[in-house]
Amino acid sequence: MKTVCIIVGYILALTTTCAQSISLTDFLIFPRLDSTHWYHDQKRINSNYDGAGACETCFTTTEDSVRNTYCIQTAFGHARLDTSFNNASSERLQGKWTAVKAGAFEVLDSTSDSMDRFVRNIRVLDDQKAPAGFIEFTGNKVHVDLTTTHGRQRDRGRYMIRNKQFMLARKFIGRACSPTIIGITPNGLLVMDVHAYGMRIKMDKYFVFTSRITRLILQREGLQTVSSVP
C-alpha cells in the first residue's frame, strides 16, 4: 500500500506506509506531471552528480527526425530513490546484508505539443520475489554473493561512498566507476539502484523520457522486519 506522504520542494515523493511489507517500486521520487513544473523538478532531482557520472556512456541515433538517446553507467534519471534517504556512509553499511527483493522496472513519462501534462507509466520488467544471498561490507571492501532466477553473481572489490547517495565500485586496480544510487530507509532497509535512461524526441511533436532502474533491497542480517509483496 502506498500513500503520498512527503512533499520536497513541490516534488512528489512516494514511500511505503507499512513497515512490514515492501514492493519493488517503493521509495521513489518523481517530477510533478504538469509540464510547467516537470522540467524544473527533474533538474532538481538530478542537480547533484558530484562526479558520479564520470563513466556515463550514451548512444544516440536519429531517424525520420526522431532522436533516440540511451545511456548506461549513469546516476541520471527523472525517477530515482527518494532523496530523503541520502544518508549512506561506510560506517552505516558495515556488516552483512541479506537480499529480500530484487528486480527491474521502468518509469516512462511522455507528452506531446498538444498536451500541458505528462503521462506516467510504471512497468515492472523483472520481479525476483525470492532472491537469495548477501552483500557484506568490511571497511572499504565489498563482497557480493547473490542468486536469482538469472543465476549466481559473485564478486569482490573496493567501494567508496560519494555525497551520501552514490556508491562507486572499483576493482583493486582502476578508478571508481559504475554508480549505484544507495540509501537506507527509516525501517532499516538498504536500497541499491542501478540506472539507465533513454530519451525519444521529435522536435515540436512529442517527448518520451524513460528511467530504467535495476533494484536490490536488503536488510541487515539477523533482522526480520519486512516481507515482500507482489
Backbone as a ProteinNet text record, in pm:
[ID]
protein_1_A
[PRIMARY]
MKTVCIIVGYILALTTTCAQSISLTDFLIFPRLDSTHWYHDQKRINSNYDGAGACETCFTTTEDSVRNTYCIQTAFGHARLDTSFNNASSERLQGKWTAVKAGAFEVLDSTSDSMDRFVRNIRVLDDQKAPAGFIEFTGNKVHVDLTTTHGRQRDRGRYMIRNKQFMLARKFIGRACSPTIIGITPNGLLVMDVHAYGMRIKMDKYFVFTSRITRLILQREGLQTVSSVP
[TERTIARY]
84.6	0	87.9	49.7	127.8	40	104.1	32.2	126.3	71.9	153.1	184.1	313	344	451.5	524.1	630.5	622.8	632.6	648.2	783.5	873.2	1006.4	1018.6	1010.6	1021.2	922.9	800.1	693.2	714.4	819.4	839.2	767.9	691.9	610.9	695.7	687.2	761.7	665.8	695.8	614.6	697.3	635.5	705.1	606.5	653.5	564	506.9	385.9	322.4	328	363.4	364.9	507.4	557.3	694.4	711.4	600.3	608.9	608.1	588.7	584.6	644.4	704	764.3	729.3	728	717.5	835.2	859.6	979.6	986	870.9	868.6	843.1	862.8	852.3	970.7	960.4	1072	1119.6	1028.1	1066.6	1025.5	1094.1	1058.6	1049.9	949.3	922.4	902.9	911.9	865.7	713	660.9	517.5	483.6	360	322.4	287	253.1	222.8	351.9	343.3	462.6	538.8	467.8	532.5	636.7	608.3	697.5	785.1	747.2	818.8	966.8	1000	1139.3	1218.4	1157.8	1224.8	1250	1150.7	1163.4	1269.5	1272.5	1370.7	1513	1528.8	1661.3	1703.3	1607.9	1639.9	1673.6	1599.6	1626.4	1767.6	1815.8	1946.9	2051.7	2034.4	2119.3	2254.4	2273.5	2397	2462.3	2528.7	2604.5	2728.1	2796.9	2919.8	3018.6	3034.9	3132	3083.8	2958.1	2908.9	2882.1	2881.1	2853.1	2976.7	3093.6	3218.5	3226.6	3159.8	3168.4	3040.9	2952.2	2829	2861	2791.1	2809.1	2674.6	2667.7	2541.3	2553.7	2441.8	2432.4	2316	2338.6	2236	2219.4	2094.5	2062.4	1952.6	1948.2	1843	1786.9	1654.8	1589.1	1453	1424.7	1296.8	1267	1368.7	1357.5	1330.7	1344.3	1327.7	1465.8	1496.5	1626.2	1610	1686.8	1683.7	1818.5	1815.2	1936.6	1917	2018.9	2013.3	2146.4	2141.5	2262.6	2268.7	2390.2	2415	2527	2554.7	2655.8	2633.5	2511.6	2472.6	2403.6	2405.8	2328.8	2208.2	2184.2	2077.8	1946.4	1836.3	1704.4	1597.6	1481.7	1376.8	1301.6	1316.1	1265.1	1384.2	1386.5	1501	1463.2	1555.5	1536.4	1512.8	1412.5	1375.9	1500.8	1520.2	1639.6	1645	1534.3	1538.9	1617.4	1650	1730.2	1877.1	1920.5	2061.8	2140	2162.8	2218.5	2323.2	2373.3	2466	2605.5	2673.8	2813.8	2876.6	3008.1	3077	3048	3038.8	3013.5	2876	2775.7	2639.9	2624.6	2709.4	2696.8	2765.9	2856.3	2938.8	2855.5	2898.9	2830.8	2768.8	2690.8	2629.4	2482.2	2438.8	2300.4	2246.5	2127.6	2067.9	1960.8	1951.3	1857.6	1714.6	1621.1	1479.1	1395.2	1449	1373.7	1472.5	1443.9	1530	1448.2	1495.5	1425.3	1456.7	1373.3	1392.9	1257.6	1251.2	1127.7	1161.3	1062.5	1076.3	972.4	1013.9	922	927	814.2	808.2	716.2	771.5	694.9	693	574.2	563.4	466.1	488.4	399.3	409.2	320.2	322.7	295.1	308.7	289.7	145	53.2	-88.5	-130.5	-36.7	-67.9	6.1	-53.8	14.6	54.5	44.1	82.2	157.5	231.5	295	204.6	217.3	152.3	260.7	234	335.2	288	376.8	351.8	469.3	438.8	540.9	520.1	624.3	612.4	721.7	681.7	777.3	825.3	956.5	1016.2	1060.3	1100.7	1153.7	1135.5	1061.5	1035.7	1083.3	1198.1	1254.7	1200.3	1095.8	1027.6	1105	1198.5	1271.1	1419.3	1489.2	1633.4	1703.8	1819.2	1897	2037.2	2097.9	2235	2252.6	2368.8	2404.4	2503.4	2515.7	2626.1	2688.8	2819.7	2889.5	2992.7	2986.8	3079.9	3177.7	3306.1	3411.3	3512.5	3514.7	3599.6	3557.7	3653.3	3620.7	3613.2	3589.9	3577	3434.2	3391.4	3256.4	3263.6	3182.1	3173	3028.3	3006.2	2872.3	2855.3	2745.3	2710.5	2558.5	2502.5	2357.9	2313.9	2195.6	2138.7	1994.8	1963	1826.5	1796.8	1682.2	1649.2	1742.2	1817.3	1911.9	2047.8	2067.1	2193.9	2256.6	2379.4	2452.1	2554.7	2560	2657	2749.3	2877.2	2976.4	3085.3	3122.5	3222.6	3281.5	3401.6	3468.3	3536.6	3549.1	3616.5	3617.6	3652.2	3652.8	3541.2	3503.5	3397.2	3424.9	3354.9	3356	3216.2	3180.7	3051.9	3074.8	2997.5	3010.4	2879	2888.7	2774	2657.5	2687.4	2589	2481.9	2501.1	2396.4	2447.4	2575.7	2630.6	2737.4	2723.1	2829.4	2903.1	3031.9	3114.6	3203.6	3184.7	3259.3	3385.5	3487.3	3610.9	3674.5	3744.7	3827.7	3952.9	4043	4159.6	4252.6	4237.3	4309.5	4206.5	4213.7	4119.6	4042.6	3985.1	3912.7	3771.8	3714	3576.2	3482.7	3386.7	3300.3	3166.8	3083.8	2956.2	2874.9	2815.1	2746.7	2622.9	2606.7	2484.9	2424.7	2298.3	2230.1	2189.7	2221.7	2210.4	2151.1	2071.1	2013.7	1957.5	1940.6	1884.1	1753	1645.3	1512.1	1495.9	1393.2	1372.6	1354.1	1301.8	1286.1	1403.4	1516.8	1640.8	1668.9	1596.1	1623	1733	1821.6	1924.1	1875.2	1859.8	1811.5	1927.4	1950.7	2060.1	2003.6	2018.8	1961	2069.8	2061.5	2146.4	2057.4	2098.2	2014.3	2061.1	1962.6	1983.1	1868.9	1889.3	1779.1	1780.5	1662.8	1650	1560.9	1586.3	1503	1467.4	1341.6	1294.2	1222.1	1277.6	1227.8	1205.5	1089.4	1063.5	1027	1113.7	1100.7	964	903.4	771.6	659.5	687.7	584.9	562.5	664.6	647.6	781.9	772.8	889.9	860.1	950.9	936.4	1065.5	1053.4	1170.1	1149	1246.7	1236	1351.2	1319	1418.9	1403.2	1509.6	1508.9	1594.9	1536.5	1603.8	1612.6	1734.2	1757.2	1782.6	1700.1	1695.9	1722.9	1796.1	1817.4	1783.7	1700.4	1662.8	1710.9	1779.2	1836	1801.4	1812.8	1801.5	1921.1	1957	2073.9	2053	2155.9	2144.1	2097.8	2002.7	1950.1	1823	1789.2	1666.3	1557.7	1436.9	1322.1	1212.3	1235.1	1144.4	1048.7	1076.2	993	965.6	863.7	837	802.2	828.7	797.8	654	597.9	462	465.8	368.4	367.2	357.7
-119	0	123.7	223.1	346	466	573.3	698	813.3	926.9	1047.4	1095.9	1104.4	1135.6	1241.3	1277.6	1375.6	1471.5	1600	1697.5	1764.1	1749.3	1806.2	1910.9	2038.5	2144.4	2126.3	2086.2	2063.8	1940.5	1862.8	1739.6	1627.9	1549.5	1446.3	1326.1	1282.8	1166	1059.3	934.6	822.1	734.3	683.3	592.1	494.2	390.4	290.5	336	289.4	322.8	207.4	90.9	-25.5	-76.3	-77.5	-120.3	-269.9	-343	-488.1	-542.5	-459.8	-510.7	-409.2	-460.5	-374.1	-426.5	-336.9	-376.6	-316.1	-366.7	-330.4	-182.1	-118.1	21.1	120.5	80.7	174	270.8	373.1	462.7	548.2	590.8	669.5	815.6	900.5	1041.2	1075.4	1158.9	1191.1	1341.9	1392	1528.4	1534.4	1653.8	1674.9	1659.1	1620.9	1584.8	1704.1	1819.5	1933.4	1982.8	2017.2	2049.7	2169.1	2262.6	2381.3	2343.8	2241	2204.2	2083.7	2000.9	1875.7	1899.9	1991.3	2013.9	2069	2160.4	2216.5	2108.6	2024.4	1920.9	1817.5	1775	1672.5	1727.7	1857.4	1917.4	1917.5	1943.9	1941.5	1800.2	1701.9	1563.4	1522.1	1578.1	1541	1649.7	1732.5	1850.9	1822.2	1703.9	1681.1	1549.3	1549.9	1431.9	1412.3	1521.6	1517.8	1415.3	1413.5	1323.6	1182.7	1153.2	1015.9	974.7	1070.5	1037.7	1029.1	1009.1	1012.2	903.2	790.8	678.3	661.3	761.4	752.1	732.4	638	607.5	617.6	697	720.7	684.8	638.8	605.1	684.9	750.3	835.2	800.4	790.2	769.2	867.1	902.7	989.2	926.8	914.7	857.5	923	970.8	1036.5	1148.7	1228.6	1344.4	1305	1176.9	1130.5	1100	1164.1	1146.9	1052.9	944.6	847.2	845.6	858.8	853.3	750.9	667.1	568.8	571.6	581.6	597.5	492.1	440.8	343.4	394.7	321.9	361.2	506.2	535.5	673.4	685.5	804.7	834.9	921.1	943.7	1033.2	956.2	1028	969.7	1061	1068.9	1157.9	1095.3	964.3	896.3	832	841.1	785.9	761	700.2	677.8	810.4	811.3	931.3	996.7	1124.3	1194.9	1212.5	1190	1196.7	1079.7	979.8	866.3	881.9	1003.5	1028.8	1030.8	911.8	901.7	792.3	743.3	630.6	675.9	589.7	610.2	473.3	467.5	340.6	283.7	372.2	326	261.1	316.9	262.7	133.1	113	-5.4	-127.9	-110	-221.4	-340.7	-460.6	-583.3	-651.9	-755.5	-837.3	-802.1	-785	-754	-865.9	-914.8	-1022.9	-967.7	-1026.7	-979.9	-1018.3	-923.6	-952.1	-922.4	-844.8	-809.8	-767.8	-806.5	-767.2	-766.2	-689.3	-684.8	-557.8	-528.9	-411.2	-356.9	-224.8	-160.9	-35.2	12.5	135	236.6	361.7	473.5	555.9	563.3	629.4	750.3	870	994.3	1044.5	1078.3	1123.2	1239.2	1322.7	1434.5	1468.9	1554.2	1599.1	1748.2	1808	1952.1	1993.6	1899	1931	1911.1	1872.3	1843.8	1940.6	1970.7	2053.1	1971.2	1839.8	1749.1	1628.8	1563.9	1437.6	1321.8	1212.6	1087	994	932.7	846.3	701.7	612.3	468.7	402.5	316.2	239.2	92.4	31	-107.7	-192.6	-297.6	-390.7	-485.5	-491.9	-576.1	-710.9	-712.6	-834.7	-823.1	-914.8	-910.9	-1041.2	-1034.5	-1150.3	-1152.4	-1228	-1224.9	-1296.5	-1382.1	-1458.1	-1467.3	-1352.5	-1359.3	-1419.3	-1476.5	-1534.4	-1476.2	-1468	-1422.3	-1297	-1234.9	-1124.6	-1031.3	-913.1	-821.9	-789.2	-801.9	-777.1	-666.4	-567.9	-455.5	-469.7	-464.7	-470.6	-362.2	-257	-144	-84.3	-69.6	-17.1	-128.8	-251.3	-365.4	-418.3	-474.1	-528	-668	-756.6	-895.7	-921	-960.8	-984.6	-1133.1	-1191.2	-1329.9	-1338.1	-1326.3	-1319	-1422.2	-1478.8	-1575.1	-1537.4	-1525.8	-1503.3	-1607.9	-1595	-1688.2	-1672.2	-1562.4	-1539.7	-1603.4	-1657	-1720	-1660.1	-1697.5	-1653.2	-1546.6	-1441.4	-1334.1	-1332.2	-1346.7	-1342.5	-1244.2	-1157.5	-1056.7	-1000.7	-949.3	-878.4	-755.9	-652.8	-533.4	-426.8	-308.3	-193.2	-97.8	-12.6	82.8	213.1	317.7	444	503.1	580.3	648.8	796	850.9	991.6	1062.8	1173	1259.8	1186.5	1082	1006.5	938.9	932.6	875.5	790.6	796.5	718	623	495.4	400.1	374.9	402.4	382.3	261.3	158.4	34.3	38.5	-29.2	-38	-174.1	-222.3	-339.4	-293.3	-383.7	-346.6	-253.5	-248.3	-151.3	-79.6	51.9	125.6	228.9	323.9	431.3	387.3	456.2	428.5	464.8	379.3	399.1	330	322.2	249.7	285.7	404.8	449.3	367.3	337	278.8	380.8	417.8	507.7	424.8	473.5	391.8	473.6	409.9	477.4	376	420	335.9	398.1	320.8	370.6	380	452.3	464.5	330.5	229.1	98.7	5.2	63.4	-11.8	-91.7	-66.6	-136	-64.7	-141	-88	-102.9	9.7	10.1	48.2	-33.8	-11.3	-12.3	98.2	114.8	141	71.2	97.8	153.9	266.9	340.4	325.2	327.5	355.7	448.3	531.6	618	637.3	669.3	692.9	812.6	879.4	990.1	966.5	988.2	979.6	1110.1	1188	1323.6	1347	1398.1	1454	1599.6	1688.8	1830.5	1884.6	1954.5	2017.2	1915.3	1788.7	1685.4	1611	1539.8	1462.8	1441.1	1403.9	1381.9	1261.6	1163.9	1045.9	1027.8	1019.1	1000.2	872.4	781.9	653.7	637	611.3	572.9	423.9	349.9	206.6	184.2	122.6	103.8	-45.2	-93.1	-228.5	-217.1	-283.1	-255.9	-381.2	-360.9	-463.7	-403.5	-473.8	-430	-535.5	-490.2	-581.7	-537.2	-629.4	-594.5	-653.5	-588.3	-633.6	-776.1	-856.6	-997.4	-1011.7	-1100.1	-1125.4	-1051.2	-948.8	-873.7	-929	-941	-986.7	-881.6	-767.2	-653.6	-634	-697.9	-673	-802.1	-796.7	-904	-840.2	-909.6	-854.5	-884	-798.6	-817.8	-815.7	-876.9	-876.3	-734.4
0	0	0	-79.1	-88.4	-58.2	-18.5	1.6	-23.9	-63.1	-75.5	64.6	97.3	236.6	252.4	146.6	159.5	41.6	67.4	-39.3	-19.4	-117.5	-108.7	-218.1	-181.3	-281.2	-394.1	-361.4	-457.9	-545	-520.2	-595	-520.4	-592.3	-530.7	-494.3	-370.2	-325.6	-280.3	-312.9	-270.6	-179	-75.6	14	72.1	134	189.2	321.4	352	477.9	575.1	528.6	615.2	629.6	752.7	775.8	756.5	741.7	735.6	593.5	492.2	355.8	259.8	153.2	52.8	-85.4	-182.5	-322.2	-397.3	-516.1	-590.3	-622.5	-643.3	-688.3	-575.9	-451.7	-339.7	-338.4	-252.7	-218.9	-336.1	-423.5	-540.3	-526.2	-599.7	-610.5	-758.9	-794.1	-934.1	-950.6	-1074.9	-1103.7	-1103.3	-1080.6	-1099.9	-1247.6	-1275.7	-1412	-1500.3	-1443.2	-1529.3	-1594.3	-1721.6	-1799.4	-1743.6	-1682.3	-1626.7	-1523.1	-1443.5	-1334.6	-1365.2	-1462.4	-1485.6	-1510.9	-1601.8	-1638.2	-1519.9	-1446.2	-1328.7	-1224.5	-1200.3	-1097.8	-1133.7	-1259.5	-1295.4	-1288.9	-1314	-1297.8	-1151.5	-1062	-919.2	-873.2	-922.2	-885.1	-926.5	-1038.1	-1092	-1071.6	-971	-955.9	-892.6	-834.6	-759.7	-799.7	-913.4	-954.8	-867.9	-839.1	-759.7	-815.1	-946.2	-1007.8	-1030.8	-997.1	-1008.5	-1152.1	-1243.9	-1383.2	-1470.7	-1409.2	-1485.4	-1591	-1568.7	-1662.7	-1744.3	-1742.4	-1820.1	-1968.2	-2029.3	-2171	-2240.9	-2348.6	-2418.2	-2566.1	-2621.1	-2762.3	-2821	-2934	-2994.7	-3141.9	-3183.6	-3324.9	-3364.8	-3491.7	-3544.6	-3671.9	-3675.8	-3792.8	-3810.2	-3930.1	-3960.8	-3861.2	-3831.3	-3741	-3596.1	-3563.6	-3425.8	-3368	-3257.6	-3192.1	-3073	-3071.8	-2963.5	-2892.7	-2760.9	-2680	-2569.4	-2546.9	-2439.3	-2365.6	-2232.4	-2151.9	-2041.8	-2017.8	-1912.1	-1822.5	-1714.4	-1615.5	-1572.8	-1535.9	-1509.4	-1374.5	-1318.6	-1198.4	-1232.1	-1361.3	-1406.1	-1419.2	-1403.7	-1423.8	-1367.5	-1433.1	-1382.9	-1265.9	-1247.4	-1128.9	-1059.4	-927.1	-855.7	-709.9	-636.9	-494.5	-423.8	-336.6	-261.2	-201.6	-231.2	-185.3	-34.3	36.2	182.4	241.2	157.4	202.7	165.3	133.3	104.3	235.2	290.9	425.6	437.1	324.5	328.1	370.2	440	475.8	494.1	484.5	504.2	642.5	742.2	879.2	891.9	827.8	836.8	757.8	658.5	574.4	631.4	725.9	771.8	817.6	776.5	814.3	694	723.5	618.5	604.1	479.4	445.2	355.8	388.4	310.1	216.3	98.3	-4.3	30.5	13	34.6	-89.7	-183.3	-304	-412.3	-535.7	-646.8	-774.5	-872	-999.7	-1076.3	-1175.2	-1259.4	-1302.7	-1320.1	-1365.2	-1443.8	-1519.3	-1596.9	-1553.5	-1549.1	-1530.3	-1658	-1727.5	-1858	-1848.7	-1872.1	-1877.4	-2021.7	-2071.7	-2210.7	-2221.4	-2323	-2350.3	-2499.1	-2545.5	-2685	-2689.1	-2808.1	-2819.7	-2796.5	-2798.1	-2775.2	-2629.9	-2543.7	-2403.5	-2312.9	-2198.3	-2099.4	-1977.4	-1988.3	-1880.8	-1938.7	-1850.8	-1886.2	-1845.5	-1915.5	-1878.6	-1824.6	-1709.6	-1646.1	-1642.8	-1683.1	-1673.8	-1602.4	-1507.1	-1437	-1471.8	-1523.7	-1569.8	-1505.9	-1435.8	-1376.7	-1485.8	-1504.6	-1607.5	-1553	-1428.6	-1367.4	-1217	-1157.5	-1013.6	-951.5	-886.3	-817.7	-674.9	-653.4	-523.9	-413.9	-452.6	-350.6	-385.7	-392.1	-416.7	-295.6	-317.9	-208.6	-211.6	-94.5	-89.3	-6.5	-21.8	66.5	-1.3	57.8	31.1	165.9	175.7	302.1	282.9	372	369.9	485.8	455.1	556.8	525	606.6	574.2	441.7	349.4	216.3	111.8	157.6	67.7	70.4	-42.3	-52.9	-113.4	-57.5	-103.9	-143.5	-268	-321.7	-351.7	-304	-336.6	-342.8	-463.1	-482.5	-585.5	-563.3	-656.4	-687.8	-816.7	-864	-971.1	-1035	-1142.9	-1262.5	-1266	-1375.2	-1348.4	-1228.3	-1196	-1071.6	-1048.7	-929.9	-967	-887	-905.2	-784.5	-809.9	-702	-742.2	-647.8	-680.5	-552.1	-563.3	-454.6	-513.2	-432.7	-478.6	-371.6	-411.5	-321.7	-362.5	-269.8	-298.3	-224.7	-266.8	-194.6	-200.9	-99.2	-94.4	-123.6	-216.8	-252.8	-226.8	-153.5	-127.8	-60.2	15.5	93.6	9	-123.7	-208.5	-323.5	-354.1	-463.8	-411.4	-445.1	-418.5	-548.8	-548.9	-667.1	-642.3	-722.5	-705.1	-789.1	-739.1	-814.6	-788	-887	-864.8	-790.6	-766.3	-687.6	-764.1	-896.9	-978.5	-1064.8	-1069.2	-1153.8	-1074.3	-1146.4	-1080.7	-1042.9	-944.2	-903.8	-1017.5	-1041.9	-1157.1	-1132.2	-1236.4	-1231.6	-1107.5	-1102.1	-980.6	-948.2	-820.5	-766.4	-671.5	-693.6	-600.4	-479.2	-360.7	-241.3	-127	-43.1	72.7	170.5	294	399.6	444.1	438.8	472.4	623.7	671.6	816.1	887.1	818.3	882.8	855.5	813.3	809.1	684.3	575.9	450.4	372.4	314.3	225.5	81.7	11.7	-126.4	-217.7	-321.4	-415.3	-556.9	-628.1	-761.6	-865.4	-977	-1093.1	-1203.5	-1260.7	-1355.1	-1499.5	-1588.5	-1730.6	-1770.5	-1870.6	-1912.2	-2062.9	-2113.6	-2256.4	-2284.5	-2396	-2443	-2589.3	-2620.9	-2759.8	-2790	-2880.7	-2903.4	-3052.5	-3085.2	-3217.6	-3196	-3239	-3207.6	-3246.5	-3149.2	-3166	-3186	-3154.7	-3169.1	-3037.8	-2992.2	-2868.2	-2799.7	-2672.4	-2588.5	-2500	-2496.8	-2411.6	-2333	-2201	-2114.6	-2034.8	-2041.1	-1972	-1874.1	-1748.3	-1648.7	-1621.6	-1642.5	-1611.3	-1487.3	-1386.3	-1258.2	-1227.1	-1208.5	-1158.7	-1009.3	-930.6	-785.9	-703.7	-594.4	-493.2	-357.7	-281.2	-146.8	-47.8	56.6	155	295.8	390.7	531.7	605.5	715.9	789.9	839.9	829.6	866.7	1011.5	1031.1	1164.8	1195.1	1113.5	1133.8	1042.9	1094.6	1016.5	1029.2	965.3	983.7	868.5	753.5	636.4	562.6	479.3	384.2	252.1	141.9	10.7	-24.2	-111.3	-158.5	-309.2	-376.9	-523.1	-576.6
[MASK]
++++++++++++++++++++++++++++++++++++++++++++++++++++++++++++++++++++++++++++++++++++++++++++++++++++++++++++++++++++++++++++++++++++++++++++++++++++++++++++++++++++++++++++++++++++++++++++++++++++++++++++++++++++++++++++++++++++++

